[in-house]
């Protein structure tokens, strides 16, 4: 019987066609699904996989961050309620979100909570109750559960919420979790205990992010080193260890002094430690472990900078010389960040996909699909590309001649030209607008040229995404912009949290101006990345895959913020004349509707709501 019967809504254009093609293709091949924002990828894919679920297969739905795990479960709830399906699913979150004990220790990271669990599990009343009498029935009776619902029921039953979801996973038809569980080999043991991978279909949402997954990356800072020194001194560490810490700090300061603001450089591990230091590093890790245990006993966060310092350098010594790993030092203000950067996405991920029955990769910016597949190590796949679903009369796309952010520095003249163009646009559209910039550097130049002040003179409220913005501050900015009632101006970088992660339905955002193309700054890190890609794919394809395509994907993601449904009305402005040569890498609604205009003509453009 057709998988279309599982679709809980009246099909919109292309949905039925994609659903049928996907349900047939998935029996033989992996599938790459490119579909524009607002198409309804989640219910289409769930419906297409329902016949496999009824045959006993499990669906693992992988999302970029833990905050996104509820979305497919909420859609599954709709299907169950409207169609009467006997299907169960859970949103699966890590210990940081699910451990009741962790909440009394304040802000903990993943490693802190993992340590807390390892030390307190045997005495934890929630875990003991889980081992004694866990019963899945009270959970299963409620149907598909978001992570908050799993947590709530678990506390009602007085069992550990984290282990409750592990106990529920074998009963679940759909498990939604973060990428890390499926792409990182380190977590394979955990995944195998939840589901039979060979009887599992993996769905990777927003799959374009896979290219930059850093599976073996790690970092410490100059601050970490200094805090490690204080811990070692306080604990009476051996003089040789104190000497090692002092030597590492001295070398870090030398590196820092040679770097300009936001500069980076390649370093060699042997400049800091070598094989003869392993014994001292292991001793440092033991001392750090004792510090963690003592802090935990005192009711404090079980963290030790000495433990982190030692673990970082032991890992660095282990992986030094591995092809595809780079060692990068980055200046961040007065601090130095020492990174181990893993570039081996295609090499590592190619093995991951073979472990599942089938995989579905989907995104609104998957094109060019061939480039995506090659950079994530995917073979034996079919492509499904959905054309634009937006009404032609609702969208206007303009490419501005005479503007460009080309070069290392944006000149004062070009900055002023950008501000004049944006102000002309704002005076014409009278709607919520986002200026997404190629970088923070470009954003700062536009602000220096008076963009915020001139926008306020037109009656706009200005909202900024700042460097290192914390979650609570970003929520306030987002909520303020969304409630600005059509007179808000959001200024943020492409690739940032607002240009990719935020959702602006309806009239919350109707105008997007792209100030430049978000090519990566040619830092040491990026040059090493391009060199690695050119070794893998050749010079031409390496530059295309590693430099050009990622930038145009970021641009496409930013444009898509204003298009969240087929009925949305939007004005999209490509504020860099170089976009002309890259139109084939932008969404088809851009290619089909783009018009070239002079910067001074933006005050006269056609606006679909005027």
N, C-alpha and C positions, 0 to 999 in steps of 0.2 A: 504494500500500500504506500502511496506517496507520502514523503516526509512533510509535505505541505499541511497535512492534517494536524500536525503538532504546532503549527504557527498560531499564536494566540491573538493576532490582530488581523484586520483586513489588509492584505498585502498592498504595499505601495509599489511604484515603478521599480522593476528589476528584482524585487525581493523574492518573488516566487521563482523566477528564473535562476537566480543565484542559489537559492535553497535546493532546488532540484539538482543542479549541476554539482554542488558541493556534496550532497548525499550520495551521488553516484561515484564521484571521483575519489572520495575518502576510502572506499573499499580497496583501492589499488595503489593510490599515490598519496604523498604528502600534498598539501594545498597551500598556496600563497594567495590570500584574498586582499586585494586593494579595493577599498570602498570609501567614498567620501564621508566626512563627518555628517551625522544625522541620517545616514542610510539605515541604521538599525542592525549593525553587524552582530551584536550580542544575541538577540532573539533569533535571528536567521541561523546563526551557527548552532545554537542550542537545539533548535528545531531539526536541523539537518542531522545532528548526531543522536537524536532521540531513538531512532530505530536500533542503533548500536547499543545504546543504554539498555533498551529492552532485551537485547540479546546477551546482557551480562557484562558489557564493557563499562569501564569507569572513564569519566572525563576529568582530566586535570586542567584547570583553567589558570594559567599563569599571568600575573599582572606585574606592572613595573614596581609598584610600592604596596606596602601592606594596607595603606588607606584605600586602595582600589579593589580590595578583595570582595567587598559586599556587592558590587554592581551585578555580576552574573547571578548571584544568589537571589537578589531582589527580582531579577527577570525570571528566574526559575520559579519563584513564588507565584508570579502572575500566571505562568503556564499551568502550574498545579491547580491554582484556584479556578481558572477559566475552563480548563480542559479535564479536570478531575484525574490528573495523572498520579500514579503511585510512584513518585520519584522523590528522593531525598538528597539534599546537598548541604554543605557547610562552607562557611568562610573561615579559612584556617590562618591563624596568626601566630607569631612567635611568642616566646616566653615573656619578652618585654611587655607585650600587651595583655598577656593572659595569666601572669603570676600574681595572685592576691598578696603574697608576702612582699613582693617587690615594691608595692605602692607606699609602704611606710618608710622606705629608704630614700625617697625623693627621686630625682632624675637619674636613671641608670641607663647605660648602653647595653647592647646585646651581650657583650662579654661579661659585664657585671652580673646580669640576671642569670646567665648560664652558670657562672660561678656560684651565685647564691643558691641556685637549685641543687647543684652538685653537693654543696656543703650542708644544706638544710632539708634535703628531700626526705631522709629517713625519719626526721622528727616532725616534719610538716603534717599537721592534722588533715589538710586537704588531700595530700598525696596518700597518706595512710588510709583514709576513707576510700579513695579511688581504688587502691589495691584490695581493700577488703570487700567492697560491695558495689562497685560501679555497675549500673544498670542503664543501658542505652534507651530503654523504653520511654522515659519521660521526655527525652530529646526527640526521638523519632516520632512520637505522637504529635509533635508540633509542626511537622513538615520542615521544609528547608529553613536553615537558620543562619542569620548573620553572626559575625563574631561576638557582637554585644549580646545577642540572644543566647549563644552558647555559654558565654560568661555568666549571664544572669541565671540560667537554669542550673549551671554547675554550682553556683553559690547556694541556690535554694536546696540542692541535693547535698551540699557540704562536701563536694569533691573538687579536685583540682581542675580548673577550667582548661589548662593547657593539655593535660593528659586525657581529659574527657574528650577533647576534639580528636586526639589520637585514637582513642577508643571508638569514636564514632566514624572515623575515616573508612574502615572496612565495610561499614553499612551504607556509605554514601555513594550515590551515583555521580555526583558532581562535587569536586573539591576545588575551591578557589584559593590560591596561595600566591606568594611572591615569586618572582623569577628565580631567586637564589636557590630555592629548593630543587628546581629542575635543571638549572644550567651549571651549577657548581658541583663538581664531582665530590667535594668534601661532604655534601649533604645526601649523597646517594643512599647511604645506609639508612638514613631517616626515611627517605622516600620509599625505599623498598619495603620497609616495615609497614607502610600505610596501604600500598596498593601493589597489585601485580602489574609491573610495567608493560609486559607483553600483552596484557588485556586492557591497556589504557590508551586513550586518545588524548594527546596533549594539544591544548589550544594556547597559543602565545598572543596575548593582546598587546597592542601598540608595539608590534614586533620590530619596528625600525630601530628601537633602542638597543637591540641585541648587539649591533656592530661595536658599540662602545662599552659593552659589559667588561668589567675588570675583575676577572675571577681570582687572580693571584696577587692582587695589589695590596700594599700596606704602607703605612707612613708613621713617622714620629716628627716632633717639632723640637726646636731649640728649647722651648718651654718644658717639653717632656724630659729632655736631658738634664736640665737644671733641677727640676723636681726630683728626678731620680738621684741626683747628687745629694740633695738634702736628705732624702730617705736613707741613702747609704751611710751618710755621716751620722744621722740620728741613731741608726741601728748598729753603729760600730763596725762597719764592714771592713774587710782586710785592706791594708794600704795599697796593695796592688790593684784592687778593684777601684778604689778612689782615684788612683792614678789613671786607670783606663777611662773612667768617666771624665776626668779633667782633660785628658788628651782628645777625647771625642768632642767635648765642648769647644776646645781651642780650635780644632779643625772646622767645626761648624761656624764659628765666628769668623774665621778666615774666609770661608765661602760666602758668608753673608756680606762681608765688607766689599767683596768683589762684584756684587750683584746690585743693579739698579732696582727701583721699585717695580714689582711684578715681573722681574727678570727671572730666568732659570738657567741651569747649567747641568751638564752630565757630571756625575761623580763616580769614582771607583770605590768599591767596598773596602779595598785594602788601604785606602787613605784614612779610614777610621778604625777598622779592626781587621785581624787576619786569623788564620787557623789556630795560632798559638793562644788566642784570647778565648777560645771556646770554653775552657775550664772555668775561667773567671765569669764568663757570661752565664754559664749554668749555675754558678754559685749565686750570681746576682738574681737569677730567676727564682732560686730557692728562697732567698731573703724576701724578694717581692711577694712570693706566695705566703710567707708567714705574715707579712704586712696585711695582705688581703684578708687573711683569716682573722687577724686581730681586729681589724676595722669592722668586719662583719659581726664579731662577738660584741663589739661596742655599739652595734646598731647603726653603723655608718656605712656609706657606700663602699663596697669591697673592691676598691681600686688601688693599684700601685703603679706609679710611673716607672719604678725600677723594673718591675715585672714586664711592663710593656717595652721598655728600652732593650732589655735582654732578649725578649722574644723576637723583636724586630731584627736585631743584628744576627741572631742565630739563624733566622730565616734567610737573611741576606747572604750569609756565608753558604747556606745550603743551595740557593738558586743562582748564585753568581755564575755568569757564563751561559745561562739558558737563553737560547735564541727566542726573541720575542719579548724578553723582559728588559726594561730600561731602568736605570737608576738616576733619578732626577732630583736636584735641589732647587727649591723655589722660594723666592723672597716674598713675604707677605707682611708689608709694613716693617716693623722691627723684628719680626720673627722669621725663622727659617723652617721650611718644611722639607724633610727628607723622605722621598717617595720611592717605593718599588712599584713600577708601573707595568702591568701585564697587558700586552697588545695582542695576545694570541686567540682572539675570539673565534676565528674560523677553524683553527687547528683543534681547539678544545671542544667547541660546540658540535663539530661534525660527528664526533663520537656520541654525543648526547642524544641526537635525534634517532639514532639507530636502536635505542633501548626501548622506544615506545612502538606500539602497534602502528599508529599514524600520528602525524602532526599537522595542525592548522596554524598558519601564521597570518595575522591580519593587522591592518593598519590603514589609516587614511593617507599615509605618505610612504607606501611601500615601493612605489615606482622610483627608478627602473627596477623591476622585479628581478631581472637577471643579476644586476649588481648586488641586490640584497641577498639573493640566494648564495652567490659566490662568497660574499664576505662573512656569512654565518655557516659556511660549510654544508649547504643543503643540496642534495641531489634527488633524483627520482620524485619530481614534484610537477604539479600542474598549476597554471596561473589562472586566476579569475579576477578580472579587472572591471569594476563597475564604473560606467561613465557618470558624468555630472548629473546630479539629481535636482539642481537648483534651477528655478525658473529664470529664463534669460532676462525678462523684464525686471527682475528683482536685484540684479547684480550689475555693478559697473566696475570695470577694472581699468586703471590708468597707469601708464608707464611715463615717468617724468623725464624729459630730456634736459640735459645740462646739469644734473645733480649726480654726484658720485662720492663715495667715501674711500675711493682708491688711494693707496699710499699709507705710510706709517702715521702721518699726522693730518688731521683735518684742518685746513687753513682757515683763518678767521673769515675770509671772504666766502668760502664754501659753507661754513657754519651759518653765516648770516643768510646765505641763499636758501639753505634748508629751513631756517626759521621763518623766512618770508613765505616759502611754499606751504609750510604747515599751517601758518596763521591764515593764509588765504583759504586753505581747505577748511579750517575750523569755522571761518566766517561764513562759508557756504553751506556746510552740512547741518550745523545745529543739532548734533547728536553725539552720543557717547563715542569717544574716539580713543584709540590706542596708537601711540607712536612706539613701534618696536624697533630698537636700534641694533646695528651690527655688533655693538659691544658696549660695555660700560664706558669705555674711553670716548666713543662717539656720543653717548648719552651725556657725559659730562661737558663735552664741547658745545652741544646744543643748549644745555642749561646755562653755560657761560655766555652764550650769545643771546640770552634773554627769552628762551622759549616759554618757560613757566610764567614769567611776568606778563608777556604779551597774551598768553592764553587766558590768564586771569582777567586782563583788561577786557576780553571778549565775554566774560561771564562764566568761564569754565573753572571748575574746581580741579586742582592738579594733584595727582597721586603718583608717587615714585616707587620703583623697586630699587632698593639700595643694596650695595655689596654686603654680604654676610648677614642679610636680614633674617631674623629668627621667625619661627613659625607663628608666634602670637602676633608679632608686628605685621607680618605679611597678611594674616587674616583680617586685621583691622583695615589695612590698605585696600584689600579686595572688597570687603564689605562696604567701605566708604565709597569706592568707585561704583559698585553695583547700585548703590542707593542714591547716586547723584542725579537721577531723573533726567538723563539725556544731556547733561551739561558737565560730564566728567572727562578729563584727559588723563589717561594712564601712560606713563613713560617708563619703559622697561626694555631690557635687552632680549633679543631673540635667543632662544635656548634657555631662558630663565624660567622661573616658576610660573609666571603669569602668561608667557608666550606659548608654553606647552602644557602645563598642568592644570590651568584654570579653565572653568566652563562658564560661558556667558550666553545663556539662552535669550531668545527674543530680542528686546531692544536694549539689553544690558550693554551690548557692544555692537555698533553698526558700521563703524569706520576704522580701517586699519591702514596706517602709513608705515611702510618699511623704510627706515632710514639706513640705506646701505645693504650690502649682502654680507651675511654673517660668516665670512671665511675665518678660519682659525688664524690667530696671530702667529706669525712664523717663529715661534719660540723653539728652544732646543727640543722640548717635548714633542712638538708637532713635526719638526724636521726629522726626528728619529722615527716617528710614526709613519711619515711618508716614505722614508728610506726602507722601512720594514715592508710596507705595502708594495713598493716598487720591486722589492726582492721577490715577493709572493706572486704578483700579477703583471710585472713588467712596468716600464716607466709610464706609459700613457694611461693604462687602466689603473695603475697604482695611484696616480694623481687624481683620476676621476673618482675612484672608490673612496680614497682616504681623505680627500680635500674638497672636491667640488660637490659631489652628491650629498655629503653630510650637511654642508652649508645650505644647499637648496632645500633639503628636507626641513631644516630649522625654519627657513623662510616660509615654506608651505604650512608648517604647523602654526606659525604665527598668523598667517592669513586665515586659516581655518577657525581661529577663535571667534570670528564674526559670523560663521556659518555653522549653526548647530542643528538646523532642521531645513527641510526643503522650502519652507515658506519664509525663511529669513530674508530680509532686505539688507544689502551691504554695499559699501563703497570701499574698494581695495586699491591702494596706491603703491606702486613699485617705485620707491624713491631712490633709484640708482639706474643710470642709463645702461649699465653693464647687464642688467636683467635681460636685455634684448637678446643677448647671445645664449642665454640659459633657459629660454622659455620652454624648451622641450622637456626640461626637468621639473617644471612646475605643474600644478594640477591642470586638468583639461579645461576647467571653467575659466582659468586665467588665459590659457592659449587661445581659446575660442572667442574671448570677449575683450581682450586687451586693446586699448587705444593709446596712442602716443600723444602727449600734450607737453606744451612748454610749462615751466614752473608758474609763470604768471597767469596761466589759463585755469588754474585750479579754482579760482573764485567764480568760474563760469561753468563748471562741469555739470553734467546731468546727474541728478540725485533721485533715486527711485521713490523716495517718500515725500518729495516736494512737488 
